């Protein structure tokens, strides 16, 4: 039996109450942990069946954010080793709970480490532009500010979900001066920008970055102005399937996020409202990717994938057996 919290977390991810690749990853790990803790299973076989079902429910919520399946892989791969080694019920339960806790801890420490590494690239007096809401990107800016560097941050509103408001308020709460602009003004203000720091929902084997819609335009504008583009991302956001040529699915969201339902119903029927959640930024528009393991050029993404996820290609997904 799947516990109520798994469905609640899945729904919150789907409707974006839980948003951001890192938050989503930690949430699915927590969901598996809760399933293991609260399960009424009488045998390890029953618990493993529940965990696989819970994983499928969580896996199908957001197709683009690779942090979600990577979090499931981290926890369930360790569970699968225990299960196939004939672990008893309590041993399997302990393995899943411990793996989830370990993933969450490592994820949070990764953000801290990215901040430390990325802040070295920020100079005193820099004006930084950012887009959407990324804990990793914010960590870079906050760490630089905490080091005493005099910075100012230009934050785009990030329509249609306005994640820029969250970023602007969070940065301001730390005492960092913020300029909040509409998305269409990014090029206008790029001429006063020294660096662009953004997060990522997913990074492909060739170093392309999938992130909130509008990211690619900002990166293109930055390249035009010869402004450095830095992507802050944990290694679990690298997309292992792209090593085998799989394309990243771009999530299309409800058009009523763009135009309110009441208004949309009055529009002519031959107007189609499209609402892609993400876009793809080519690697040539990106200068560096900052991970918890260090700074890499985009073309080195394949090395991170081989190191972190090379084992994954020897197995089916642990919840598909």
matplotlib code that plots the C-alpha trace (Angstrom):
import matplotlib.pyplot as plt

x = [0.0, 1.4, 1.3, -0.6, 2.6, 3.9, 0.8, 0.9, 4.5, 3.9, 1.0, 3.0, 5.8, 3.3, 1.6, 4.9, 4.2, 7.6, 9.8, 13.4, 15.5, 17.2, 14.0, 12.3, 15.2, 15.2, 11.4, 11.3, 14.1, 12.1, 9.0, 10.8, 12.1, 8.5, 7.2, 9.9, 9.3, 5.4, 5.0, 2.9, 4.6, 5.1, 8.0, 10.9, 9.2, 6.1, 8.1, 10.2, 7.0, 5.6, 8.9, 8.8, 5.2, 6.0, 9.0, 6.8, 4.3, 7.0, 8.9, 5.9, 5.3, 7.8, 9.5, 12.3, 13.9, 16.5, 17.2, 14.0, 15.0, 18.6, 17.4, 15.2, 18.2, 20.4, 18.0, 16.5, 19.8, 21.1, 17.7, 17.9, 21.4, 20.0, 16.8, 18.6, 21.1, 18.1, 18.0, 15.2, 12.4, 14.1, 17.5, 15.8, 13.8, 17.1, 18.9, 16.2, 15.9, 19.7, 20.2, 17.5, 19.0, 22.4, 21.1, 19.4, 22.5, 24.9, 22.5, 22.4, 26.2, 26.6, 24.8, 27.2, 30.2, 29.0, 28.7, 32.3, 33.7, 31.5, 32.2, 35.8, 34.7, 32.8, 34.7, 34.2, 31.9, 30.3, 26.7, 25.2, 22.2, 20.2, 17.0, 14.3, 15.1, 18.1, 19.4, 22.8, 23.0, 21.9, 24.5, 27.2, 25.9, 25.3, 28.7, 30.4, 28.4, 29.2, 32.9, 32.5, 32.3, 30.2, 27.7, 24.4, 22.0, 19.6, 16.7, 14.3, 10.7, 10.6, 7.1, 4.7, 5.2, 7.2, 10.0, 12.1, 10.0, 11.2, 14.8, 14.6, 13.1, 15.6, 18.6, 17.2, 16.7, 20.5, 21.1, 22.1, 21.0, 18.5, 17.2, 14.0, 13.1, 10.7, 12.1, 12.1, 14.4, 17.3, 19.1, 18.6, 20.4, 23.0, 25.3, 25.6, 26.1, 29.5, 28.5, 25.4, 24.8, 22.0, 21.0, 20.0, 17.3, 19.3, 22.6, 23.2, 26.2, 27.4, 27.1, 23.8, 21.7, 18.0, 16.6, 13.6, 12.2, 14.1, 17.5, 18.8, 17.8, 19.7, 22.8, 22.6, 22.4, 25.3, 27.4, 26.6, 27.8, 30.8, 29.5, 30.5, 27.8, 28.2, 25.8, 25.6, 24.4, 24.8, 26.2, 22.8, 21.4, 23.5, 21.4, 22.7, 20.3, 21.8, 25.0, 23.0, 21.5, 18.2, 16.6, 15.4, 11.6, 10.6, 7.6, 4.6, 2.5, -1.1, -1.9, -3.9, -0.6, -0.1, -3.6, -6.2, -8.9, -11.7, -10.0, -8.8, -12.4, -13.3, -10.5, -11.0, -10.6, -7.8, -5.4, -3.2, -1.3, 1.9, 3.6, 7.0, 8.5, 12.1, 14.4, 17.8, 20.9, 23.7, 27.1, 28.7, 26.7, 28.1, 31.5, 31.7, 29.6, 30.1, 29.6, 30.4, 33.3, 34.8, 34.5, 34.3, 33.8, 30.5, 32.2, 33.5, 29.9, 30.4, 33.2, 30.9, 28.3, 30.7, 32.1, 28.7, 26.3, 28.4, 27.1, 23.6, 23.9, 24.5, 21.0, 17.4, 15.9, 15.6, 11.8, 11.2, 12.3]
y = [0.0, 3.4, 5.9, 9.2, 11.3, 9.9, 11.0, 14.4, 15.0, 13.8, 16.2, 19.1, 18.4, 18.1, 21.4, 23.2, 23.7, 21.9, 23.5, 23.7, 20.7, 20.4, 20.7, 18.1, 15.7, 16.0, 15.7, 12.4, 11.0, 12.0, 10.4, 7.0, 7.4, 8.0, 5.0, 2.8, 4.2, 3.9, 0.8, -2.0, -4.6, -8.0, -9.1, -7.6, -8.6, -6.6, -3.6, -3.7, -3.9, -0.8, 1.1, 0.3, 1.5, 4.7, 5.3, 5.1, 7.5, 10.0, 9.4, 10.4, 13.8, 16.1, 14.8, 17.4, 17.7, 14.9, 15.4, 13.5, 10.2, 10.6, 10.9, 7.8, 5.9, 6.9, 5.5, 2.6, 1.3, 0.8, -0.8, -3.1, -4.4, -5.1, -6.8, -9.0, -10.0, -11.4, -8.7, -9.2, -6.7, -4.5, -4.5, -3.4, -0.7, 0.6, 0.6, 2.8, 5.2, 5.6, 6.1, 8.8, 10.6, 10.3, 11.8, 14.7, 15.5, 15.3, 17.4, 20.2, 20.1, 20.3, 23.6, 24.9, 23.7, 25.2, 28.5, 28.3, 27.4, 29.8, 32.8, 32.7, 33.7, 36.7, 39.9, 42.9, 45.4, 42.8, 43.3, 39.8, 38.9, 35.8, 34.1, 32.0, 30.6, 28.4, 27.5, 26.7, 30.0, 31.9, 30.1, 31.5, 35.1, 34.9, 33.4, 36.1, 38.8, 37.1, 37.3, 41.1, 41.5, 44.5, 43.0, 43.9, 41.4, 41.9, 39.4, 38.7, 38.2, 34.7, 34.5, 32.9, 31.5, 34.6, 32.6, 35.7, 37.2, 34.4, 35.0, 38.8, 38.6, 35.9, 37.9, 41.1, 39.3, 38.7, 42.4, 42.1, 45.0, 43.8, 45.2, 43.4, 43.6, 42.1, 39.2, 41.3, 43.9, 41.4, 42.6, 46.3, 45.7, 43.3, 46.2, 47.0, 43.3, 41.8, 38.1, 35.9, 33.2, 30.8, 27.3, 24.2, 21.6, 19.3, 19.1, 16.9, 14.9, 17.6, 20.3, 21.8, 23.2, 22.7, 25.4, 27.6, 29.1, 32.3, 31.0, 30.5, 34.1, 35.5, 33.4, 34.4, 38.1, 37.6, 36.1, 39.1, 41.4, 39.2, 38.7, 35.5, 32.9, 30.6, 27.7, 26.4, 22.8, 19.8, 16.6, 14.8, 17.3, 15.7, 13.6, 10.0, 9.0, 11.6, 9.6, 7.1, 9.8, 10.2, 13.7, 15.6, 16.0, 19.6, 19.8, 21.7, 23.2, 24.4, 27.5, 29.0, 29.7, 32.3, 33.5, 33.1, 30.5, 33.1, 35.3, 32.4, 31.2, 34.5, 34.4, 33.3, 29.5, 29.9, 31.3, 28.6, 29.4, 27.4, 27.3, 25.4, 25.2, 25.0, 25.7, 24.4, 26.6, 25.4, 24.7, 27.4, 30.1, 28.8, 29.6, 27.3, 24.9, 25.1, 21.8, 20.6, 18.7, 21.8, 24.1, 22.5, 23.7, 22.5, 20.0, 18.2, 17.2, 13.8, 13.1, 13.9, 11.6, 8.7, 9.2, 9.6, 7.4, 5.0, 2.2, 3.0, 1.5, -2.0, -2.2, -1.4, 1.3, -0.3, 0.3, -1.4, -4.9]
z = [0.0, -1.0, 1.8, 1.5, 1.7, -1.6, -3.5, -1.8, -2.7, -6.3, -6.7, -5.3, -7.8, -10.6, -9.8, -9.0, -5.3, -5.0, -7.7, -8.6, -9.6, -6.2, -4.2, -6.4, -6.0, -2.3, -2.2, -4.0, -1.8, 1.2, -0.3, -0.6, 2.9, 4.2, 2.2, 3.8, 7.3, 7.2, 5.2, 6.7, 4.5, 6.1, 3.9, 2.0, -1.3, -0.3, 0.6, -2.6, -4.6, -2.8, -3.4, -7.1, -7.4, -5.4, -7.7, -10.8, -9.3, -8.6, -11.9, -14.0, -12.4, -14.3, -17.5, -17.9, -14.5, -14.5, -10.9, -10.1, -11.8, -10.6, -7.0, -7.5, -9.0, -6.1, -3.5, -5.4, -6.9, -3.3, -2.4, -5.3, -4.3, -0.8, -2.1, -4.7, -1.9, 0.0, 2.6, 5.2, 5.7, 8.3, 6.4, 3.2, 5.1, 6.7, 3.4, 1.7, 4.7, 5.0, 1.2, 1.1, 4.1, 2.4, -0.9, 0.9, 2.9, -0.1, -2.1, 0.5, 0.9, -2.8, -2.9, -0.2, -2.1, -5.4, -3.6, -2.3, -5.7, -7.8, -5.5, -6.5, -10.0, -8.7, -8.4, -6.2, -7.9, -10.2, -11.5, -12.0, -14.0, -13.0, -14.2, -12.4, -9.0, -8.4, -5.0, -6.5, -8.4, -5.2, -3.2, -5.5, -5.2, -1.4, -0.7, -2.7, -0.8, 2.5, 1.6, 1.5, -2.3, -3.4, -5.8, -7.3, -8.9, -11.8, -11.5, -14.4, -13.5, -15.2, -16.6, -16.5, -12.9, -11.6, -10.0, -10.2, -7.4, -5.1, -6.1, -5.7, -2.2, -1.1, -2.3, -0.8, 2.6, 2.7, 2.1, -1.5, -3.8, -6.4, -9.6, -10.7, -14.5, -17.0, -19.1, -22.2, -20.7, -20.3, -23.4, -22.5, -19.1, -20.3, -21.2, -17.4, -16.5, -15.7, -15.3, -15.8, -13.1, -13.7, -12.6, -14.6, -14.5, -16.7, -18.5, -21.5, -22.5, -25.0, -22.3, -23.4, -20.5, -20.1, -17.8, -17.4, -20.6, -21.4, -20.2, -23.8, -24.8, -21.9, -22.7, -26.3, -25.3, -22.9, -25.7, -27.9, -25.2, -24.3, -20.8, -19.0, -18.5, -15.5, -14.8, -11.2, -11.0, -8.9, -10.6, -10.2, -12.7, -15.5, -17.8, -18.2, -21.0, -23.3, -23.4, -25.5, -27.8, -26.0, -26.4, -23.4, -23.4, -22.9, -20.7, -22.0, -19.3, -19.1, -21.2, -18.4, -16.6, -19.4, -20.0, -17.2, -18.0, -17.9, -20.4, -22.6, -23.0, -24.7, -27.2, -30.8, -31.1, -33.8, -31.2, -29.7, -26.5, -26.0, -22.7, -22.7, -19.3, -20.4, -23.3, -24.4, -24.2, -26.6, -25.0, -27.1, -25.2, -21.8, -20.4, -17.4, -15.4, -11.6, -9.8, -6.3, -7.8, -9.5, -12.5, -15.9, -19.5, -21.1, -23.3, -20.2, -19.2, -20.7, -18.2, -15.3, -16.7, -17.1, -13.6, -11.9, -13.9, -15.9, -13.8, -14.7, -18.2, -17.0, -15.5, -16.1, -14.0, -10.5, -10.4, -13.8, -12.9]

ax = plt.figure().add_subplot(projection="3d")
ax.plot(x, y, z, "-o")
ax.set_aspect("equal")
plt.show()
